[in-house]
Amino acid sequence: MRQMDIAPGLRISNDRCAFLTNSRTMVLADLHLGIEASLELDGLQIPRSQGQEMKDRISAAVGSARPLRIIVLGDLKHEFSHNLDQERREVKDVLEHMRSMADVTVVKGNHDNYLANITSRMGVDLVDELDIDGYHLVHGHIASDARPLLQGHEHPSVRLFDGVSGHIKLPAFLHFQEGQVLVLPAFSPLAAGNDINRMTSGDMLSPGLTGMDLEGAEVYGCSDIGLMRLGKKGKMRW
């Protein structure tokens, strides 16, 4: 299964996106464009291929859903301190790619310092938060009491073990049904997932999630064979 409805007007996809179906809005989070250049500053050399892969994956997600609007839930870019040349090029390229298919709005994340220098010149809206179809959308680095809520920032992932010694790690959605919060996985394949297997609520990065019932959150893994409903975090066997 590639898509699943989890709440009224809210659908999640194996493409690591959520969809607000009433307004045909696609939501994705944490692209971290330019992360390769940022890692190079720390002495780690990896191929600069993420930008093209992002565009291909966005095209695939759009092709299956045909949204009228795309919302990026923060951390479109990676480097905190300034806009690296690779970031500037890739942000413009990816935003233009998305705008060729739908209207685009970016919610500012904690990595998006100086992003306004790019979006303002392109005429792309950059906001701190917004409301669509009765859902409140934020990045997640600043606490919000609004509900129901969609956010990124956490980069949730889950490890599945084979019963011997091996495991695979999957990006995952976290759905706090009682708390009415959906946490999206990072869209970037290079943004290391925050392993929820042995986490407690106090380990969450997002200040707005501290104290919430992580054990009761529904976990949905994104895999090569489709979207996997793994059940409540507290009932999964590690």
N, C-alpha and C positions, 0 to 999 in steps of 0.2 A: 504494500500500500504506500503510495507516495504522498497522499494528503489525508488529513483527518480533522473533522470538526470537533472542537473541545469545549466550546461555549457558544452562546447565541451570537451569530455573526462573526465568529472567530475561528479561523482554520489555520492549522500548521502544516508545513510541507517538508518533505525530505530534502528540499533544496536549502534548508536552514532559514526559511522565510516564514513569516506569518501573513495571513490575509484577512483584512476586514472586508467581509464579503458584501455588505450592504452598499459600500461606496467603491468597491473594487480597488482597494488600496493594498499594495504590497509593502511589507515592513521587513527590513533587514538591519543588522547591527554589526558594529565592530569589524570594518573592512581593513583597518590599519594599513592603508596604502603607504608605500615607501618604507616598509619595515626592513627591507633588504639593505637599503642605504643606511638606515639607522644602525643595523647590526654591524655593518662594515666599519662604522666609527668605533665599535668595540673589538674590532679585529676578526670578525666572523664573516667569511666570504661565502655567499650563496647566490645562485643564479637569480637575476632580476626578472622573474617570469610571472609574478603574482598578478600584475596589472592585467595582462591578457587573459589569464585564467579567470579572474574576477568577471571580466566582460563576457566571457563565454558562459559562465555559470549564471550571470544575471540574465543573459539572453534566454537560456534554457528555462529559468524560472518564469520569466515574462511570457515566453511562448506557451507555457502550460496554463497560465492564469489570465493573461491579457488584462493587466491592471490599467486603470486610468491614472493612478498616482503611485509614486514610489516614495517611501519615507525611509531615510537612513537614520537609525537610532544611535547616532554618535560614534565617535572614534573612526571617522572616515579616513583620517590620516594617523600617522603613528608618532612622529617625533614631537616631544613636548615643546622644545625651546624655540624652534623656528621652522620655516618651510624649507626642507631640503629640495634640491633641484629635481630629484626623482619624484618626491611627493607632489611637487607643483605640477609636473607633467602628468603623472598618473591620476591625480585628483581631477584635473581638467578633462583628461581623456575619458575617465570613467563617468564623470558627471554628464559630459556631452553624450556619451553612449546611452545612459539612462534617459536623458531628455529626448533622445530620438524616439523613445518608445512610450514615454508617459511624463506627466508633470512630476517634478522632483522637489522635495523639501528635506533639508538636513537638520536634525536635532543635534545641538552641540554637545560633544562629549568632553571628558577631561583631557583627551589627547589633542583636541581640536583648537589649541591655541594658534592664532594667526590664520586660521582657516577663512575668516571673513575677508582677508586680503584676496582670496581666490574667488569665493562665492559671490562677493559683491560685484566684481567685475564681470561675472557671468550672468548676473541677474537671478541667481538661485537663492531661495529663501533659507536663511540660517536662523533657527529659533532655539529657545531654551526648552520648550515643551509645547505640546499642542493636544487638542482633543479632536477625535474623529469617531463617528458612530457610537458615541457614548463611552469610548475608551480614552484614557489619558496616556500619552506617550512621552517618555523621558529616556535619557540615557541610563541613569541609575546611580551615578556617582554622587548625586545630591538626593537626600531623602524626600519622598513625596507621599503624602497621606491620601492622595486621590485614588479612587477605585471605581471601576476595574482599571488595572494598570498593565501596560506593556513596557518592558525595559530590556536593555542589553547589559553591558559593563562586566557581567559576572563570568562570561566565557565558560558556561558549564559543560562538563564532559563526564562520561561514565566509562568505567572499565568493565568489560565482560570477560569472565574467566572460562577456560575450557574444562575445568575440573582436574587438570593435571598441573601444569606450571605456566601455560601460556595465557595471554589475554589480548584483547583488542580494545582500543580506546576510541570512543565515539563522541562527537559533539552531540549535545543533548538540549532539549527544551526542558525547563522546570515549570510546572504549572501548580501554583498554590491555589487550589480550588476554593477553599474557605476564605483565604486572604484575598482572592480575586487578583492575583498577580501572575503574569506569564513572563518568564525570563527566556530570551532568545539565545541560541548558541552564537558564537562568533562566526561571521560569514567568511572571514579570512582562514585559509588553510594553514597559515603560518602563525596564527595567534594561538599559542598553546592553551589548551583547555584547562580550566580549573577543575581538578578531579574531585567529584562530589562523594566518592565512595566512602571515605572515612571522615568527611566534613561534618561539623555540627553547625547550627544556626549562627553561633558566634564566630565561625570562620568565614562567613560570607563577606565579600568585599563591599557590597552595597549597603550603605548605612540604613536604607529603608527596609532591608530584609532582616536586619538583626532582631532576633527574638521571634521570628516567624517559625512556623512548624515545618522545618526542612524534612523531617522524617515522614511527614504526611504529604509531601509534594509528589505529584505524578511526574514520572520521568519518561521522556520520549527520545530514543536514540535515532540519529540519522546515519544510515548505513548504506552499503552498496546494494543491499537487497530491499531497501525501502525503509519507511518509518516504522520504528519498533516501539510499541507500547510496553514498557518494562515494569509498570506498576508503581506503587508508592516506594519512595526511597528507603524508608525504614523497614520494608518487608523484602527488599532485594537481598539475595545471598551473594556474598563476596568471596 
